[in-house]
Amino acid sequence: MDTKKLTAKQYLKMHPGKYVMITHEFGNPIYVAPLKDLLIQVTLNVDEAELWGELDTTQTKLEYHKVCTGYKELKFEIV
């Protein structure tokens, strides 16, 4: 059986979805923003949120951000 392997670049071309990390824990949506001075930031504005690709949406990354931010209901949501 001949199976073709995809490179990460090919996979992302086939799955171009962009995601944001979001929580609705306190009512209004809170988004994870890009790092500033090596610290995780949050924002209420979706336009300022960090954009993640399909390969970034791992449970490990989500759990790490839950610990760092203290938000227990973080999830990835497609933009």
ABEGO torsion letter per residue (X at the ends): XBBBBBBAAAAAAABABBBBBBBAAAGBBBBBBBBBGGBBBBBABAAABBBBBAAABBAAAAAAAAAAAGBAABBBBBX
